[in-house]
Amino acid sequence: MVEEEKLIEQFLRLGFKVEALSSCPKNLFWQPDMILSKNSHTYIVLVKSNNSIPPSYLNNIAKTPSDKIIPLVIFAQKLRTKTEENDILKLGIGFGYFIRGRLIQLEIRKKATEQTLKKELKKKLRHIDIFVSSKQTGDDGIELKERTLVHKTINLLRDTRNYPFTAHLVEYDNFSLKKLYSHIDSVMENCEWVVVVVEDIHSDTVSYEIAQSIRDKDHENIFMFVKQTRSCLKVWKKEISKVKRLKSKSIKYLPYSELTDLEVTLTKAMNKRMDEICKKEKVFIFI
């Protein structure tokens, strides 16, 4: 309690006001330790007693419902690397350190207003259609959850970051194989990005999509997520080897272990790619 009072005192000296926790936005995916305000912005603050925070929790913190709400994490110990600090900032989360009674290195990420950002994105970036690899089913015949998660995550990035995304899922239950591949070609042709997820069971359809995307798409816009199990690496050995042998080495080959890990890895990869595009086109998401 004494340490929290000292931290609040430091924020007050910087011109922040303390708000009641009951003023916390209702649609948050996490519970902040304190609510602050300053210059028409609300700061939702998580206070950590160490320098560790699960990536999935950071993802939840990043899902702020408004450009007027700024998430902030205060650590009691320094993060291990500058890369960790940058990864947090790229999610749109500010951070700082409260060490030996002093608040230091406070870095805040303010989003451009939604109206300004939408205008900038519309003016400077073209719409990005994203092809999501075909559904795969387990031994029980039930569709695996990975593809649904990818679709949900892309939509969330569109809604929370104003990215110009549309995800396309090919549905093909009533297609013959010949018509299916023709349909895949027509959908993929109109997509700039491709997201491939491979699981423990091999799929000839997804194998076809991997080959087509390698042949037809800019490799820097291909995201390939590979489950790190012995069976997955075995049944997809041919496709994985082909990707690893490519001279360009620019396909984003990204291992994952579980659904939460997939969500975090996908979010980071897409944020990083959009950061590159926004920097090139001089679009400033944060101010």
Secondary structure, 3 states (H helix, E strand, C coil): CHHHHHHHHHHHHCCCEEECHHHCCCCCCCCCCEEEEECCEEEEEEECCCCCCCHHHHHHHHCCCCCCEEEEEEECCCCCCHHHHHHHHHCCCEEEEEECCEEEEEECCCECCHHHHHHHHHHHCCCEEEEECCCCECCCCCECCHHHHHHHHHHHHHHHHCCCEEEEECCCCCCCHHHHHHHHHHHHHCCCEEEEEECCCCCHHHHHHHHHHHHHCCHHHEEEEEECCHHHHHHCHHHHHHHHHCCCCCCEEEEECCHHHHHHHHHHHHHHHHHHHHHHCCCCCEC
